[in-house]
Amino acid sequence: MQNFKLDRDIAHLAVLQRIELTGAFLKKLRKIFGRYIFSAFISKYLINPNEISKNYFNLMNKEFSLIDKYIKHNNKILTIGSGIGGLEILIHKKFNNHITFIEKNYISKKVKYGWDIKNKEAYNSLKLLEKFLLNNGFESNKFNLFDFDNDKLPQEKFDVIISLYSLDYHYNFNLYKDYLNKVMKSESILIIDTIRPDFFKTIFKKVEVIKEDIDTVHKSKRIICKNQ
Ligand SMILES: C[S@@+](CC[C@H](N)C(=O)[O-])C[C@H]1O[C@@H](n2cnc3c(N)ncnc32)[C@H](O)[C@@H]1O
């Protein structure tokens, strides 16, 4: 696979989910025109979808190379806040696993980044997420999509749960704590980004830091949590 196939609508979501995909110029426009115009117009019409696609593909390959070794063939995977799902496409291509997605199905009017106490912020569309997965070779019987706000969440057990820059990075882990208790087995692993890795030592037996973001405002760490 050389690149992702992605159109303007999907590139728009990718930019909202990963602002680093755009250049300094667009970030400057966000400062000048404000979050509303940026979210609805600038991040959709002033981008080059081919360039976003290339940047997103490279970024997701980097993310994949970091977590690749923790995944095995036939692992059942749950991903929370996948965004448009590029990482999941790469995982599926290599391991052919079934992947369950939990996401939100709306775009906030003024996308705000940072800690979101009420978990009101969202920048996704389940229809576009599905389109992106299908357009990039993910077979429809190999994934399920759940809308966090409107669907009953899946109750089966998962081997690997992934939430990059979503759970405990933007909204409190407690929102999913009881749910994860139900769907994790003793050998399951959870991979998340957080600014408070020590908190997770009070919940899981083992917490391993696999990446540190020192250049960003949030200075988060990527951790792998497990009970075995
Ligand atoms: C910063 S983006 C990160 C996307 C992707 N994981 C990545 O690394 O590119 C955060 C994502 O979390 C989603 N989100 C927000 N609240 C959520 C919730 N309660 N459950 C699942 N996803 C959620 C947003 O819609 C958004 O797509």
The ligand as a Tripos MOL2 file, in Angstrom:
@<TRIPOS>MOLECULE
LIG
   27    29     1     0     0
SMALL
NO_CHARGES

@<TRIPOS>ATOM
      1 C1         -7.9350   13.8150   18.3610 C.3       1 LIG1
      2 S1         -8.9860   12.6650   17.5240 S.3       1 LIG1
      3 C2         -7.8520   11.3090   17.3500 C.3       1 LIG1
      4 C3         -8.2200   10.3960   16.2140 C.3       1 LIG1
      5 C4         -7.3140    9.1930   15.9860 C.3       1 LIG1
      6 N1         -7.3020    8.2900   17.1300 N.3       1 LIG1
      7 C5         -5.9240    9.5910   15.6410 C.2       1 LIG1
      8 O1         -5.0010    9.2650   16.4160 O.co2     1 LIG1
      9 O2         -5.7320   10.2080   14.5860 O.co2     1 LIG1
     10 C6        -10.1000   12.1450   18.8210 C.3       1 LIG1
     11 C7        -11.2780   11.3090   18.3030 C.3       1 LIG1
     12 O3        -12.0530   10.8610   19.4420 O.3       1 LIG1
     13 C8        -13.4390   10.9010   19.0810 C.3       1 LIG1
     14 N2        -14.2370   10.8710   20.3330 N.ar      1 LIG1
     15 C9        -14.5800   11.8800   21.1640 C.ar      1 LIG1
     16 N3        -15.2950   11.4090   22.2060 N.ar      1 LIG1
     17 C10       -15.4130   10.0610   22.0340 C.ar      1 LIG1
     18 C11       -16.0360    9.0270   22.7830 C.ar      1 LIG1
     19 N4        -16.6800    9.2420   23.9230 N.pl3     1 LIG1
     20 N5        -15.9580    7.7510   22.3240 N.ar      1 LIG1
     21 C12       -15.3080    7.4910   21.1490 C.ar      1 LIG1
     22 N6        -14.6980    8.4400   20.4010 N.ar      1 LIG1
     23 C13       -14.7450    9.7070   20.8370 C.ar      1 LIG1
     24 C14       -13.5480   12.1680   18.2320 C.3       1 LIG1
     25 O4        -14.7070   12.1800   17.4190 O.3       1 LIG1
     26 C15       -12.2430   12.0800   17.4130 C.3       1 LIG1
     27 O5        -12.4310   11.3820   16.1890 O.3       1 LIG1
@<TRIPOS>BOND
     1     1     2 1
     2     2     3 1
     3     2    10 1
     4     3     4 1
     5     4     5 1
     6     5     6 1
     7     5     7 1
     8     7     8 2
     9     7     9 1
    10    10    11 1
    11    11    12 1
    12    11    26 1
    13    12    13 1
    14    13    14 1
    15    13    24 1
    16    14    15 ar
    17    14    23 ar
    18    15    16 ar
    19    16    17 ar
    20    17    18 ar
    21    17    23 ar
    22    18    19 1
    23    18    20 ar
    24    20    21 ar
    25    21    22 ar
    26    22    23 ar
    27    24    25 1
    28    24    26 1
    29    26    27 1
@<TRIPOS>SUBSTRUCTURE
     1 LIG1         1 GROUP 0 **** ****
